[in-house]
Amino acid sequence: MIASLRALLALTLLVGVYLFTGLLVLLWTGFAVAGVWLLGSREANPQFNTTPLLLAAATAVPLALTVRELVRASRPAGPRPDSVLLTRTDGVALWELVETLAEQVGTAPPWEIRLTGEANAAVTDDAWPLAPTGRRRLYVGVPLLVGLRPDELRAVLAHELGHYARQHARFTEPAHRAHAGMVMARQRIREAMVVNHLVRLYAGLLLLTVAGCAALTYRLVRPVRRRQELEADRIAAEVAGTAALADGLRSVPAVAAAWARFEEDLVEPVRRATGTVPDAAYRAFAHLLADPEYQPELAALRRAAERLPADGFHPALRCRLDRLGGLPDDPRLPPAPEVTAALAPGPLRRATTFPGRKRPWRTWLDTLATHRAGEAVDAVVRVLHPDPERATVAEVLRRAGSGRADRIARTLDPDPQTGRQQLIEGVSALVGLCLVRAGRAGVTARWTGCGRFTGPAVRHDDITAWVTAAVDEPDGVARLLARLTALGADPEDSVGDTPVATVRVLTIAPELNEDVRRRHRDIANVSLAVLVCLAVLGFARWLGDEPEPPYRPGIAPTRLSDPLDQRPLPGLDTLPGYPLRPTGGGLVPAWTPRPLPDLVPRPARGG
């Protein structure tokens, strides 16, 4: 009953969005027809004013984008283009785990399991709006496969399959499509307003209308979606255990934050500097996650996840954990097996690929460590030496140990402690790179800092201690230079001699791909085509609309049909008619009147 009511609500919401869009189309059509009529009327538009046509052409593009996004959201979307299909041959262990969980929650397993490069998991039921079910797909992020414990991964997958068990897709899919269609339409309209001046001038009201509809749809969908998340949590807790699910809910945002940092702070800077990326990014990510120095920060991310507010359609994590706290921790299944190690590397590698020149991930980690060490050295050398390009290792060490450590630290950072730490780290990286060039040490990547320098006769902690003594003690620089010489390094090497070549890439704006360029061209072409069509129709009507001659008042003679047949008016003597004939340029009588009698004066009586 509840599922049917949800389906009815979702269908009503979807139909309402369609009716709203149809009303916008009808309003635009009426406005376009009125604009053509107004343009073609010489009386109403004697100057051939094209402003109504500009307004119609500008609003046609965002309206067409809205209709297109709704039509696209209504039909089955198919698999995500950034996902990779995991066949049963490539992932037997994961398929068996998913099928076992589906049986426990009481639903059919998904048709497909697809891997993505984001730290998230989701399920979809790709069907037409009125179809009872469609093609089920389970999306699993590769960062979760390498960043979650086996029991946490099992609990997260049980949560996603719980949506299938409660038939949440009957509401989720139509409601999500209605909301997604409006959101995408709003995004496309904004993009059109950025790239097209005509659309930017006149499409603001339509953008506000679509944005308001999207906000209203979100308000109606959000409470139901959040309630569905809590229902899926209860199902997952019954199958996989309350403790495992609670740990998984904390770990997912922590792994997502770590993966985002891996992309932004590690992969992208090295790609910009050297043009290289790891061939198996998930292996490099797993290697850095296992770094003992990163475990305290990862634990802090898990604790911070409990304070995250409600995010979109998901309730606040603290609320979800409080709900789980009242449930018994009695999982139905035995301990979770390890499935990530049994997966084929091909799909995992393709799902986490980055644009750039591929290098073996271990070699790339060395490049990462060297690059970050070079950045730390560059920051310190620019403060210590007036000519960083010609500076040598010995000159930088002497300037760092000249008794001005406190002033140098304040130059590097306003906080003296932070500045001193950057000074020690940068000079240590300089010494370590000098040993790397001499072949006496190697460098390993870390999440934080510039890497660890180790070799047969030196450790990273030894280098840090030597540099600290060189900064604080008067004879520390001399001892450090002697140690470097004894280890076979040359202190007179230039600071700029780095073991790897760097590629400087200068960009003012990100390069647009072909799809974005094509969308921009389509926007311009559609607006121009609509404008030309409406202008031609209006101009054709304007040419065919002949104006009526203006009214000029004047006097015209009236010719009687039979001037002799006139009836006298009551009380008046009968007067002869005057037949008229044209003579010359005037009107004269057509007969000769009788002469009047002579008037003879008579004398007055009595006179």
C-alpha positions in Angstrom: 0.0 0.0 0.0 2.8 2.4 1.0 4.7 1.6 -2.2 1.6 2.2 -4.3 1.0 5.6 -2.6 4.6 6.5 -3.2 4.4 5.5 -6.9 1.2 7.6 -7.2 2.9 10.6 -5.6 5.9 10.2 -7.9 3.7 9.9 -10.9 1.7 13.0 -9.9 4.9 14.9 -9.5 6.3 13.8 -12.8 3.0 14.6 -14.6 3.0 18.0 -12.9 6.4 18.8 -14.2 5.3 17.8 -17.7 2.2 19.9 -17.5 4.2 22.9 -16.3 6.6 22.5 -19.2 3.7 22.1 -21.7 2.2 25.4 -20.3 5.5 27.1 -20.9 5.5 25.8 -24.5 1.9 27.1 -25.1 2.7 30.5 -23.6 5.8 30.8 -25.8 3.8 29.8 -28.9 1.2 32.4 -28.2 3.8 35.0 -27.6 5.6 34.1 -30.9 2.3 34.3 -32.8 1.5 37.7 -31.3 5.0 38.9 -32.0 4.7 37.9 -35.7 1.3 39.6 -35.9 2.5 42.7 -34.3 5.6 42.8 -36.5 3.5 42.4 -39.7 1.0 45.1 -38.8 1.8 48.5 -40.4 -0.7 50.2 -38.3 0.5 48.8 -35.0 4.2 48.6 -36.0 4.9 51.3 -38.6 8.7 51.3 -37.8 9.1 47.4 -38.1 10.2 47.0 -34.5 11.9 43.6 -34.0 12.0 43.5 -30.2 9.2 40.9 -29.8 11.1 38.6 -32.2 14.3 39.0 -30.3 12.5 38.1 -27.1 10.9 35.1 -28.7 14.2 33.9 -30.2 16.0 34.3 -26.9 13.5 32.4 -24.9 13.2 29.6 -27.5 16.6 28.2 -26.6 16.1 27.8 -22.9 12.6 26.4 -23.5 14.0 23.9 -26.0 16.7 22.9 -23.5 14.0 22.3 -20.8 12.0 20.1 -23.1 15.0 18.2 -24.2 16.2 17.5 -20.7 12.8 16.4 -19.5 12.5 14.0 -22.5 16.0 12.7 -21.8 15.2 12.1 -18.2 11.9 10.3 -19.0 13.4 7.5 -21.0 15.8 4.9 -19.7 19.2 6.5 -19.4 21.3 3.4 -19.8 24.6 2.9 -17.9 26.7 5.8 -16.8 29.3 6.6 -19.4 32.0 6.9 -16.8 31.4 3.4 -15.4 33.0 0.1 -16.3 31.1 -3.2 -16.5 32.3 -5.8 -14.1 31.6 -9.2 -15.5 31.2 -12.4 -13.4 34.5 -13.6 -14.8 36.4 -10.5 -13.6 34.7 -10.3 -10.2 33.4 -13.7 -9.0 33.9 -12.8 -5.4 32.0 -9.6 -5.5 29.2 -11.1 -7.6 28.8 -13.9 -5.0 28.7 -11.4 -2.2 26.0 -9.3 -3.9 23.9 -12.3 -4.7 24.1 -13.5 -1.1 23.1 -10.1 0.2 20.2 -9.9 -2.2 18.9 -13.2 -1.0 19.2 -12.1 2.6 17.3 -8.8 2.1 14.6 -10.5 0.0 15.1 -9.1 -3.5 16.5 -10.1 -6.9 20.1 -9.4 -7.6 21.0 -6.6 -10.0 21.5 -7.3 -13.6 24.8 -5.5 -13.8 27.6 -4.4 -11.4 29.5 -1.4 -12.7 32.6 0.2 -11.2 33.0 4.0 -11.0 35.9 6.3 -10.1 34.0 8.0 -7.2 33.8 7.1 -3.6 30.1 6.2 -3.6 27.7 3.3 -4.1 24.2 3.5 -5.7 21.5 1.4 -7.3 19.3 2.3 -10.2 16.2 0.7 -11.8 16.4 1.9 -15.4 12.8 1.7 -16.7 10.2 3.8 -18.5 8.0 5.9 -16.2 5.0 3.6 -16.1 6.9 0.3 -16.2 6.9 -1.8 -13.0 10.6 -2.6 -13.2 13.6 -2.1 -15.5 17.2 -3.1 -15.8 18.8 -3.0 -12.3 22.3 -1.8 -11.9 24.6 -1.6 -8.9 27.3 1.0 -9.0 30.3 0.6 -6.7 33.1 3.1 -6.4 36.6 1.7 -6.7 37.8 4.0 -3.8 35.3 2.2 -1.5 36.6 -1.2 -2.6 40.2 -0.3 -1.6 39.3 2.0 1.4 36.6 0.1 3.3 37.1 -3.0 5.5 35.3 -6.1 4.3 32.5 -5.9 6.8 32.0 -2.2 6.1 31.8 -2.8 2.4 29.3 -5.6 2.9 27.1 -3.4 5.1 27.2 -0.5 2.5 26.2 -3.0 -0.3 23.4 -4.4 1.9 22.1 -0.8 2.4 21.9 -0.3 -1.4 20.1 -3.6 -2.0 17.7 -2.6 0.8 16.3 0.0 -1.6 15.4 -2.8 -4.0 13.8 -4.8 -1.2 11.5 -1.9 -0.2 10.7 -1.1 -3.8 11.9 2.5 -3.3 12.6 2.7 -7.1 8.8 3.2 -7.7 9.1 6.6 -6.2 12.8 7.3 -6.5 13.1 6.9 -10.2 10.2 9.1 -11.4 10.8 11.7 -8.7 14.5 11.7 -9.4 13.9 12.1 -13.1 11.6 15.0 -12.6 14.0 16.7 -10.3 17.1 15.8 -12.4 15.3 17.1 -15.6 14.6 20.5 -14.0 18.1 20.7 -12.5 19.8 19.9 -15.8 17.5 22.3 -17.6 18.5 25.1 -15.2 22.2 24.2 -15.7 21.9 24.3 -19.5 20.0 27.6 -19.4 22.7 29.1 -17.3 25.4 27.8 -19.7 23.4 29.2 -22.7 23.2 32.6 -20.9 26.9 32.6 -20.5 27.8 31.9 -24.1 25.0 33.7 -25.9 24.4 37.4 -25.5 20.9 37.3 -26.9 19.8 34.6 -24.5 21.4 36.5 -21.6 19.4 39.6 -22.3 15.9 38.0 -22.3 16.0 34.6 -20.7 16.3 35.6 -17.1 12.6 35.2 -16.3 12.5 31.8 -17.8 15.5 30.8 -15.8 13.9 31.9 -12.6 10.8 30.0 -13.5 12.7 26.7 -14.1 14.8 27.2 -11.0 11.7 27.7 -8.9 10.1 24.5 -10.3 13.4 22.6 -9.5 13.4 24.0 -6.0 9.7 23.0 -5.5 10.4 19.5 -6.8 13.4 19.1 -4.5 11.2 20.2 -1.5 8.6 17.6 -2.3 11.0 14.8 -2.9 13.5 15.3 -0.1 11.4 14.1 2.9 10.4 10.9 1.2 14.0 10.2 0.0 15.4 10.7 3.5 12.9 8.4 5.0 13.8 5.7 2.5 17.5 6.0 3.5 16.5 5.2 7.1 14.5 2.2 6.0 17.4 0.9 4.0 19.7 1.4 7.1 17.4 -0.9 9.1 17.5 -3.6 6.5 21.3 -3.5 6.2 21.7 -3.5 10.0 19.6 -6.7 10.2 21.7 -8.4 7.6 25.3 -7.1 8.1 25.2 -5.9 11.7 24.6 -2.5 13.3 28.3 -1.9 14.2 29.5 -2.7 10.7 27.0 -0.4 9.1 27.8 2.4 11.6 31.5 2.0 10.8 30.7 1.9 7.1 28.6 5.1 7.3 31.5 6.9 9.0 34.1 5.5 6.6 32.4 6.4 3.3 32.7 10.2 3.7 36.2 9.8 5.1 37.3 7.7 2.1 35.6 10.2 -0.2 37.5 13.1 1.4 40.8 11.1 1.1 40.1 10.3 -2.6 39.3 14.0 -3.3 42.5 15.0 -1.7 44.4 12.3 -3.7 43.0 13.8 -6.9 43.5 17.5 -6.1 46.7 17.5 -4.1 48.7 14.6 -5.5 47.5 13.6 -9.0 46.7 16.9 -10.5 49.8 18.9 -9.4 52.1 16.1 -10.7 50.1 15.9 -14.0 50.5 19.7 -14.5 54.2 19.6 -13.7 55.3 16.4 -15.5 52.3 15.4 -17.6 52.3 11.9 -16.0 49.6 10.0 -14.1 49.6 6.6 -12.5 48.5 3.7 -14.7 46.7 2.1 -11.8 45.5 5.0 -9.6 43.6 2.7 -7.2 46.8 0.9 -6.3 48.6 4.2 -5.6 45.6 5.3 -3.5 45.6 2.1 -1.5 49.3 2.4 -0.9 49.0 5.9 0.5 46.0 4.9 2.6 48.1 2.2 4.2 50.7 4.8 5.2 51.0 4.6 9.1 51.5 8.4 9.2 48.1 8.9 7.5 46.1 6.7 9.9 45.5 9.5 12.6 44.3 11.8 9.9 42.0 9.1 8.5 40.6 8.5 11.9 40.0 12.2 12.4 38.0 12.2 9.1 35.9 9.4 10.4 35.1 11.3 13.6 34.4 14.5 11.6 31.9 12.6 9.5 29.6 12.3 12.4 29.2 16.1 12.4 28.2 16.3 8.8 24.8 18.0 8.2 22.1 16.5 6.0 23.3 16.3 2.5 20.6 16.5 -0.2 18.5 13.4 0.0 20.5 11.8 2.8 19.7 12.6 6.5 22.4 13.9 8.8 24.9 11.1 9.8 24.3 11.8 13.5 20.6 11.1 13.0 21.3 7.8 11.2 23.7 6.7 13.8 21.2 7.5 16.6 18.6 5.4 14.8 21.1 2.5 14.5 22.0 2.8 18.2 18.5 1.5 19.2 18.8 -1.7 17.0 20.3 -5.0 18.1 23.7 -5.9 16.7 23.0 -9.4 15.5 24.2 -10.0 11.9 22.7 -12.9 10.0 25.9 -13.6 8.0 29.3 -14.9 9.0 32.4 -12.7 8.8 32.7 -10.8 5.6 35.2 -12.2 3.0 37.9 -10.2 1.3 36.7 -9.5 -2.3 38.8 -6.6 -3.6 42.0 -8.7 -3.9 40.2 -11.2 -6.0 39.0 -8.7 -8.6 40.6 -8.5 -12.0 42.8 -5.4 -12.3 41.6 -4.4 -15.7 38.1 -3.0 -14.7 39.6 -1.4 -11.6 42.3 0.4 -13.7 39.8 1.6 -16.4 37.4 2.9 -13.8 40.1 5.1 -12.1 41.9 6.4 -15.1 43.1 10.0 -15.4 44.0 12.0 -18.5 47.8 12.1 -19.1 50.8 10.0 -19.9 50.6 6.7 -18.0 53.5 5.6 -15.9 53.7 2.6 -13.6 52.1 3.5 -10.4 55.2 2.8 -8.3 57.4 4.9 -10.5 54.7 7.6 -10.4 54.9 7.6 -6.6 58.6 8.3 -6.8 57.9 11.2 -9.2 55.3 12.5 -6.8 57.7 12.4 -3.9 60.4 14.1 -5.9 58.0 16.8 -7.1 56.7 17.6 -3.7 60.3 17.7 -2.3 61.2 20.1 -5.1 58.3 22.4 -4.2 59.4 22.5 -0.5 63.0 23.3 -1.6 61.8 26.0 -4.0 59.8 27.7 -1.3 62.8 27.9 1.1 65.4 28.8 -1.5 63.4 31.8 -2.8 63.6 33.2 0.7 67.2 32.3 1.5 69.0 33.1 -1.8 68.6 36.2 -4.0 69.3 34.2 -7.2 67.5 30.8 -6.8 68.6 29.7 -10.3 72.3 29.9 -9.5 72.1 28.8 -5.8 74.1 25.8 -4.7 73.4 23.4 -1.9 76.3 24.7 0.2 75.2 28.3 -0.2 71.7 27.6 0.9 72.8 25.6 3.9 75.1 28.4 5.0 72.3 31.0 4.7 70.0 28.7 6.7 72.5 28.3 9.5 73.5 31.9 9.7 71.7 32.5 13.0 68.6 34.0 11.3 66.4 31.0 11.7 63.6 32.9 13.5 63.5 35.7 11.0 63.5 33.2 8.1 60.7 31.3 9.8 58.5 34.5 10.1 59.1 35.2 6.4 57.9 31.8 5.4 54.8 31.9 7.6 53.3 34.4 10.1 53.2 31.6 12.7 56.8 31.1 13.9 56.3 27.4 14.7 54.8 26.7 11.2 57.5 28.8 9.6 60.2 26.9 11.4 58.7 23.5 10.4 58.6 24.6 6.7 62.3 25.7 7.0 63.4 22.4 8.4 61.3 20.5 5.9 62.6 22.4 2.9 66.3 22.2 3.9 65.8 18.5 4.7 64.3 18.0 1.2 67.3 19.9 -0.3 69.7 17.6 1.5 67.7 14.5 0.6 67.6 15.4 -3.1 71.3 16.0 -3.1 71.8 12.4 -1.8 69.3 11.1 -4.4 71.3 12.7 -7.2 74.4 11.1 -5.8 72.7 7.7 -5.7 73.0 7.4 -1.9 69.3 7.6 -1.0 65.8 7.1 -2.4 62.5 8.9 -1.7 59.1 7.4 -0.9 55.8 9.3 -1.2 53.7 10.3 1.7 50.3 12.0 2.1 51.8 14.9 3.9 55.2 16.4 3.6 57.7 16.0 0.8 58.4 12.3 1.2 60.8 10.1 3.2 64.5 9.9 2.2 66.2 6.6 3.1 69.3 4.8 1.9 71.9 2.2 2.9 73.8 4.6 5.1 71.1 7.3 5.9 67.6 7.5 7.3 65.0 10.2 7.1 65.2 10.9 10.8 69.0 11.3 10.5 68.6 14.0 7.8 66.0 15.9 9.9 68.3 15.8 12.9 71.3 17.1 10.9 69.3 19.9 9.4 67.9 20.9 12.8 71.4 21.0 14.3 72.6 23.1 11.3 69.9 25.6 11.8 70.3 25.9 15.6 74.0 25.3 16.3 76.9 27.4 15.1 79.0 24.5 13.7 76.0 22.5 12.5 76.4 23.6 8.9 80.0 22.5 8.7 79.2 19.1 10.2 76.3 18.7 7.7 78.6 19.6 4.7 81.2 17.1 5.9 78.6 14.4 6.2 77.3 15.0 2.7 80.8 14.8 1.3 81.5 11.6 3.3 78.3 10.1 1.8 79.5 10.9 -1.7 77.3 13.8 -2.4 78.5 17.1 -3.9 77.4 20.2 -1.9 78.4 22.4 -4.8 75.6 21.0 -6.9 73.1 23.5 -8.2 69.8 23.5 -6.4 67.9 23.5 -9.7 69.4 20.1 -10.7 66.3 17.9 -10.0 66.3 14.2 -10.9 63.1 14.5 -13.1 62.3 16.9 -15.9 59.4 19.2 -15.4 56.9 20.5 -17.9 55.5 23.9 -17.3 51.9 24.3 -18.5 50.5 27.8 -18.6 46.8 28.0 -19.0 44.5 31.0 -18.8 41.2 29.1 -19.0 40.4 25.4 -19.1 40.2 24.0 -22.6 36.7 23.2 -23.8 36.1 19.7 -25.1 34.3 19.0 -28.3 30.9 18.3 -26.6 30.9 21.7 -24.9 31.9 23.4 -28.2 29.1 21.6 -30.0 26.5 22.7 -27.4 27.7 26.3 -27.8 27.3 26.1 -31.5 23.8 24.5 -31.2 22.7 27.3 -28.9 23.8 30.0 -31.4 22.3 28.1 -34.4 18.9 27.5 -32.8 18.5 31.1 -31.6 19.5 32.4 -35.0 17.2 30.0 -36.9 14.2 31.0 -34.7 14.9 34.6 -35.1 15.3 34.4 -38.9 12.1 32.3 -39.3 10.0 34.7 -37.2 11.5 37.7 -38.9 10.7 36.3 -42.4 7.1 35.5 -41.4 6.6 38.9 -39.9 8.2 40.8 -42.8 6.1 38.9 -45.3 3.0 39.9 -43.5 4.2 43.5 -43.2 4.7 43.7 -46.9 1.2 42.3 -47.6 -0.5 44.6 -45.2 -1.6 47.5 -47.5 -2.7 50.6 -45.5 -6.2 52.1 -46.1 -6.2 55.6 -47.6 -6.6 58.3 -45.1 -10.1 60.0 -44.7 -10.2 63.5 -46.1 -13.5 65.4 -45.5 -15.0 67.3 -48.5 -18.3 68.5 -50.2 -19.9 66.4 -52.9 -23.1 67.5 -54.8 -26.2 65.4 -54.5 -28.1 64.6 -57.7 -31.8 63.7 -57.3 -33.1 60.9 -59.4 -36.3 62.9 -60.5 -36.0 66.5 -59.5 -39.5 67.3 -60.9 -41.2 64.8 -58.7 -41.0 66.5 -55.4 -43.6 66.5 -52.7 -44.1 69.6 -50.8 -43.6 69.6 -47.1 -46.7 70.1 -45.0 -47.6 73.8 -44.6 -45.5 75.0 -47.4 -46.5 76.3 -50.8 -45.7 74.2 -53.8 -42.5 75.3 -55.4 -41.4 74.2 -58.8 -38.6 71.8 -59.1 -35.3 72.9 -60.4 -33.9 70.4 -62.8 -30.1 70.9 -62.8 -27.7 70.5 -65.6 -23.9 70.9 -65.7 -22.8 74.0 -67.6 -19.2 74.8 -67.7 -18.0 74.3 -64.1 -21.2 75.2 -62.2 -24.8 74.2 -61.7 -27.5 76.5 -63.4 -31.3 76.0 -63.8 -32.3 74.0 -66.9 -35.3 76.2 -67.7 -36.1 79.9 -68.0 -38.2 81.1 -65.1 -41.2 83.4 -65.7 -40.6 87.1 -65.1 -41.8 88.6 -62.0 -44.8 91.1 -62.3 -44.0 94.7 -62.4 -44.3 96.5 -59.2 -46.3 99.8 -59.6 -46.1 102.2 -56.6 -49.4 103.3 -55.3 -50.1 106.3 -53.3 -50.9 105.8 -49.8 -54.5 106.1 -48.6 -55.5 109.4 -47.0 -52.7 111.0 -48.6 
